[in-house]
């Protein structure tokens, strides 16, 4: 190829004994669960437990190899708040390999009902419930963009003991200074330093769509770090 890349193609005729593995794989995908697909010259295997890494490939001979891949969505995005920026971010991120959860306290919000891009929408009594709803992890990304810095503070406090690949809070520098300087002085500095604030790359974004692009770019940057 002109880009000097290489591609290896493996053709495998599916056999009758592969039916159960393919059935289990299909069911896992339909239920939005992760699993492990294993492919080798010996056939197809599927395991309901996800692997420790997204991809693994080993070639031990001219005609012998092992490919192992995490099936289903490899990343999870939790968007806290259902406003216009949330709608724009959901629309953009649903085109990538992210399973999107959306959380909001206001049940009758127009932008929440218009959001057909999030895979799951959750109505909470309070953002303080987030610590019970969100499972931390290295493939988990969180963006807090609620209606104001008071509810942002509640969300941040709820997630204070959790480790994520990315945690960002939307808002101006003035808003962030007020929240972290006055509202959250008791929180540990090492946790606060992990928060990206204001969320998104600095590209002078103004509209919800531009803000969504800046946040999406920062999430992708975090996802591909150390890869």
C-alpha positions in Angstrom: 0.0 0.0 0.0 1.1 3.6 -0.6 1.1 4.1 3.2 3.5 1.2 3.6 0.9 -0.6 5.8 0.3 -4.3 6.0 -2.9 -6.3 6.3 -3.4 -10.0 7.0 -6.7 -11.6 6.0 -7.8 -14.8 7.6 -10.8 -16.7 6.1 -12.5 -19.1 8.4 -15.5 -21.2 7.3 -18.0 -21.2 10.2 -18.8 -24.7 11.4 -21.9 -26.2 13.0 -20.0 -26.5 16.3 -19.4 -22.7 16.3 -23.2 -22.1 16.6 -23.2 -21.8 20.4 -20.3 -19.4 20.6 -22.0 -17.2 17.9 -25.3 -17.4 19.7 -23.7 -16.4 23.0 -21.8 -13.5 21.3 -25.0 -12.2 19.7 -26.9 -12.3 22.9 -24.1 -10.5 24.7 -24.1 -7.7 22.1 -27.9 -7.4 22.2 -27.8 -7.0 26.0 -24.9 -4.5 25.8 -22.6 -6.7 27.9 -18.9 -7.1 27.4 -17.3 -10.5 26.7 -14.2 -12.0 25.0 -14.1 -13.2 21.4 -11.2 -15.6 20.7 -10.2 -16.5 17.2 -7.5 -18.9 16.1 -7.0 -21.5 13.3 -8.8 -23.9 15.6 -12.0 -22.0 15.5 -14.2 -19.4 17.3 -14.6 -19.3 21.0 -16.6 -16.8 23.2 -16.4 -16.1 26.9 -18.8 -14.0 28.9 -16.0 -12.6 31.1 -14.3 -9.6 29.4 -10.5 -9.6 29.0 -8.1 -7.4 30.8 -7.1 -5.6 27.6 -9.2 -4.6 24.6 -7.0 -6.4 22.0 -4.5 -9.1 22.1 -2.8 -10.7 19.1 0.1 -13.3 19.1 1.5 -15.0 16.1 3.6 -18.1 16.9 4.1 -19.5 13.4 3.3 -19.0 9.8 -0.1 -20.6 10.2 -0.7 -20.3 13.9 -2.0 -17.2 15.8 -4.3 -16.1 18.6 -6.6 -13.1 18.4 -8.5 -12.1 21.5 -10.8 -9.0 21.6 -13.1 -7.4 24.0 -16.6 -7.4 22.5 -19.3 -4.8 23.0 -18.6 -1.1 23.8 -15.1 -0.7 25.1 -15.7 2.6 26.8 -18.4 4.0 29.0 -19.3 7.7 29.1 -21.4 9.2 31.9 -22.8 12.6 31.2 -24.2 14.4 34.2 -26.8 16.9 33.2 -29.2 16.9 30.3 -29.1 20.4 28.8 -28.1 21.7 25.3 -24.4 20.9 25.7 -25.2 17.4 26.9 -27.4 16.9 23.9 -24.7 18.0 21.5 -22.1 15.8 23.3 -24.3 12.8 23.2 -24.9 13.3 19.5 -21.2 13.4 18.8 -20.0 10.7 21.1 -22.6 8.1 20.0 -20.7 7.8 16.7 -17.7 6.5 18.6 -17.1 3.4 20.7 -18.8 4.8 23.9 -21.8 3.4 25.7 -23.5 6.6 27.0 -25.4 7.0 30.3 -27.2 10.3 30.8 -28.2 11.6 34.3 -30.6 14.5 35.1 -32.7 15.6 38.0 -35.3 17.5 35.9 -37.6 14.9 34.4 -39.5 17.2 32.0 -36.5 18.8 30.4 -37.0 19.3 26.6 -33.4 18.6 25.7 -33.6 15.4 27.7 -36.6 14.1 25.8 -34.9 15.2 22.5 -31.8 13.2 23.4 -32.1 10.0 21.3 -28.4 9.4 21.3 -27.7 8.3 24.9 -28.1 4.6 25.4 -29.6 5.0 28.8 -31.2 8.0 30.6 -31.5 8.1 34.4 -33.7 10.5 36.4 -32.2 11.0 39.8 -33.7 12.5 43.0 -30.3 14.1 43.6 -26.9 14.0 42.0 -25.7 12.7 45.4 -26.9 9.3 44.1 -24.2 9.1 41.5 -21.8 7.2 43.6 -24.4 4.4 43.6 -25.0 4.5 39.9 -21.5 4.9 38.4 -18.9 2.1 38.5 -15.3 3.5 38.3 -12.7 2.1 35.9 -9.9 2.7 33.5 -12.4 2.8 30.5 -14.9 5.0 32.3 -15.3 8.7 31.4 -17.4 11.3 33.2 -18.5 14.8 32.2 -20.3 17.0 34.7 -22.5 19.7 33.0 -25.4 20.3 35.3 -27.5 23.5 35.5 -25.3 25.3 37.9 -22.2 25.1 40.1 -24.2 24.1 43.2 -25.4 20.9 41.5 -22.0 20.4 39.9 -20.5 20.5 43.4 -22.9 17.8 44.6 -22.0 15.6 41.6 -18.2 16.1 42.2 -18.6 15.2 45.9 -20.6 12.1 45.0 -17.7 10.9 42.8 -14.8 12.0 45.1 -13.6 8.5 46.0 -13.7 7.1 42.5 -11.0 6.6 39.8 -11.9 7.4 36.2 -10.0 7.6 32.9 -11.4 11.1 32.6 -13.4 13.4 34.8 -14.3 16.9 33.5 -16.5 19.7 34.7 -18.0 22.2 32.3 -17.9 25.8 33.2 -16.0 29.1 33.1 -12.8 29.7 35.0 -14.7 32.0 37.3 -17.3 29.3 38.1 -14.6 26.7 38.6 -12.6 29.1 40.9 -15.7 29.7 43.0 -16.6 26.1 43.3 -13.1 24.7 44.0 -12.0 27.7 46.1 -15.1 28.3 48.2 -17.4 25.3 48.0 -14.8 22.4 47.9 -11.9 23.6 50.1 -12.1 20.4 52.2 -11.6 18.0 49.4 -8.2 16.4 48.8 -6.0 18.3 46.4 -4.9 15.1 44.6 -8.5 14.4 43.6 -9.2 17.9 42.5 -6.1 18.0 40.4 -7.4 15.0 38.4 -10.4 16.9 37.3 -10.3 18.6 33.9 -11.8 22.0 34.3 -13.1 23.7 32.4 -13.8 20.5 30.5 -12.6 20.5 26.9 -9.6 21.6 24.9 -9.1 25.4 24.7 -10.3 26.2 21.2 -12.5 29.2 22.1 -15.7 27.2 21.7 -18.9 29.1 22.1 -21.9 27.1 20.9 -23.1 23.7 22.4 -21.8 22.0 19.3 -18.4 23.6 19.5 -18.2 22.8 23.2 -19.1 19.2 22.5 -16.2 19.0 20.0 -13.7 20.4 22.5 -14.8 18.0 25.2 -14.9 15.0 22.8 -11.4 15.9 21.6 -10.1 15.9 25.2 -11.8 12.6 26.0 -10.2 11.0 22.9 -6.8 12.5 24.0 -7.3 10.8 27.4 -8.5 7.5 25.8 -5.4 7.3 23.6 -2.9 8.3 26.2 -0.2 5.7 26.8 -1.4 3.6 23.8 
